Amino acid sequence: MLRTYGRVYDAESNPIGWQVVTTDANGFDDYVWITTLIQCFLLFLGESPFYAQYGIPAKATIVSQTQPDFYISRLQQLFAPKFANLAIAKVQDNPPTYNVAITTHQGTKVTVTVYVPSSG
C-alpha cells in the first residue's frame, strides 16, 4: 500500500493543509502517483531530503528567464511508467503553465492544469 500527501488550497489559492491519498480498494496506485506528480510541480529541486532529484528549480529559471521545460520533461520520464499514458504540454509561458493528461491503468482519463510557482 502506497501513501502520499497532497497540498490542499482554499478558493483564493492559500494553502490550508494536507490530504492523504492511498492505494485504492482494488490495489491500484494511480491516484497516489497523480498526486505525487502534481506535488513535484510545486516542489523545488533539492527541497526533499529523500527525493532531491524531483522538483523544478523555479526561482533559478525565473532569474535566468528560461522556461522549466527540461525539468518538466524529466518529470514526465520519471512518472510515465506509473500510468497507461502520460502527456505533459505547455499552455502558457508566464507563469509557466502545463496541461497534464493521464490515462490510468483502469482507463480513466484525468486532465489537470498546473502552473510552476516562482516562490514557495
C-alpha positions in Angstrom: 0.0 0.0 0.0 1.4 3.4 -1.0 0.6 6.7 0.6 1.3 10.3 -0.3 0.1 13.7 0.8 -1.2 16.5 -1.4 -1.4 20.1 -0.5 -4.9 21.5 -0.2 -5.8 25.1 -1.1 -8.8 27.3 -0.5 -10.7 29.3 -3.2 -8.0 32.1 -3.1 -5.1 29.6 -3.6 -4.0 29.8 0.0 -2.6 26.6 1.5 -4.8 25.3 4.2 -3.5 21.8 4.9 -2.7 18.3 3.6 -4.8 15.5 2.2 -3.7 11.9 2.4 -4.0 9.7 -0.8 -3.6 5.9 -0.6 -3.8 2.8 -2.7 -7.5 2.3 -3.7 -9.6 -0.7 -2.6 -8.7 -2.6 -5.8 -5.0 -2.2 -5.2 -4.3 0.5 -7.8 -1.8 3.2 -7.1 -2.7 5.6 -9.9 -4.1 8.4 -7.8 -1.2 8.2 -5.4 1.1 8.7 -8.4 -1.1 11.5 -9.8 -0.9 13.4 -6.5 2.9 12.8 -6.3 3.4 14.1 -9.8 1.4 17.3 -9.2 3.3 17.8 -5.9 6.5 17.6 -7.9 5.4 20.7 -9.9 5.2 22.5 -6.6 8.4 21.1 -5.2 11.7 23.0 -5.6 14.7 21.0 -6.8 16.6 19.7 -3.8 13.8 20.6 -1.4 13.0 17.0 -0.4 15.7 15.3 1.7 14.6 11.9 0.2 13.9 12.7 -3.4 16.2 15.6 -4.2 16.1 14.8 -8.0 12.4 15.6 -8.1 11.1 19.1 -8.4 11.8 22.2 -10.5 14.3 25.0 -9.9 11.6 27.6 -10.4 13.5 30.5 -8.9 16.6 29.8 -11.0 14.5 29.6 -14.2 12.8 32.9 -13.4 16.2 34.6 -12.7 17.7 33.3 -15.9 14.5 33.9 -17.8 14.3 30.3 -19.2 11.4 28.0 -19.1 11.5 24.9 -16.8 10.7 22.6 -19.8 13.8 20.4 -19.3 12.7 19.6 -15.7 9.1 19.1 -16.8 10.3 16.6 -19.4 12.4 14.9 -16.8 9.3 14.6 -14.6 7.4 13.1 -17.5 10.1 10.5 -18.0 10.1 9.6 -14.3 6.4 9.2 -14.0 5.4 7.8 -17.4 5.9 4.2 -16.3 3.4 4.7 -13.5 0.4 5.2 -15.9 -1.0 3.7 -19.1 -0.4 7.1 -20.7 1.1 10.5 -19.5 1.4 13.6 -21.6 2.5 17.0 -20.4 2.1 20.0 -22.7 2.9 23.7 -22.1 -0.1 26.0 -22.4 1.4 29.4 -21.5 4.8 30.9 -20.7 4.1 33.4 -17.9 3.6 31.8 -15.4 4.8 28.5 -16.9 1.6 26.5 -17.1 1.2 22.9 -18.3 -1.7 20.6 -19.1 -1.1 17.1 -17.6 -3.2 14.4 -19.3 -3.1 11.0 -17.7 -4.8 7.7 -18.6 -4.8 5.4 -15.5 -4.4 1.7 -15.7 -8.2 1.4 -15.3 -8.8 3.6 -18.4 -9.8 6.7 -16.5 -8.7 9.9 -18.2 -7.5 12.7 -15.8 -6.6 16.2 -17.0 -5.1 18.8 -14.7 -3.7 22.2 -15.5 -0.7 23.0 -13.3 1.5 26.1 -13.1 5.0 26.3 -11.8 5.2 28.7 -8.8 8.1 31.1 -8.7 8.2 31.2 -4.9 7.4 28.9 -2.1 
